[in-house]
Each structure stands twice: as C-alpha cells, then as structure tokens.
C-alpha cells in the first residue's frame, strides 16, 4: 500500500509543490541553457529542464585545463542517459591571473569566464535564459 503522504513520484506534499513550481518556472523560460558540470545539482536541473522543455533545453559543459577527462565523462554519460542535448565549450579561466592566483575568490573568476561564454552562446543561438543549479551551501561562496 502506498504511503498517503506522498504523490505518484514519491514526493511529500511540500516537495511536490516545489517540484511543480520549478517545472512551471522552467516551462515559462521557453529556451534555456543549463550550466552543466555533471554534478548532482546541475544534473538534477538538466533533467528537470529537459522534462519541462525537451529539445529547448541545452546542457553546456565547460572544457578547460581545470577539469580532467575523468571528471567530464560521468557528466557526458548522465546527459546521454537523460537524453538532453549536450554541448561542450572551451573556457579560458587559466588565462586569467586572478583565477590562477588561487585565492578564495577563484570560483568567482571561473564563473565569470563560464557565464561570459554561455551568454555569447545564448545570444547567438536564441536561448532566453541561462540557469545553474546550486546547493544552499554555495551561497556563501564568492
């Protein structure tokens, strides 16, 4: 017998409401690029975006000296399993001395490089929104 406090997906009412709100928000965005690392948060968001928008969702992974092939392949595999269109773009954070200095704000400089490249792609290809998944702990980062 199914637990009466969960919906058909196994979500409790509060999570079901949040998931429904996320899906409605995504559908309203029409065409999105997901900053896709292949981690749990971006994979969850990629799956939700693909479920909401189908081919109008594009997962994009940054390729640079900062990431090894071993780190990239699981994300490629997850994107293929989801079925979401997936693209890799080159980023150049290693050319930025502020990133290379490896100070506590290095993630800021990496993200600036990433979102600059994603913005150019979105403009060129007609995507209306760039989205990224983060966990609550990320809010304390630079």
C-alpha angles and dihedrals in degrees: 000000000000120000105254091217093068132067128230091282092052094254124141114236096262093050092043089055091050092048092049090050091050092050092048091049091049093049088053091056092063099195122027141177115210117210092229123195095161091244124130097268097047092041091053090049092046090053093048092047092049091048090050100039110016112196090004089075119079124188112210125193124196116231118202143126087278093075129056123219088248089061093047102050098067090055091049090050093048092049090051091049091051091046094228118147106257131195135178122216131189118247128188108206089137088068090062112087090204090061095042091052085072094217121159090270094058091110089058090057092045092050091047090056092046096048092044089057093043091050091054091049092048092051093047096047102035102252112156101202140026114209134186133188120230135172121231092256089062091069090079093058125098 
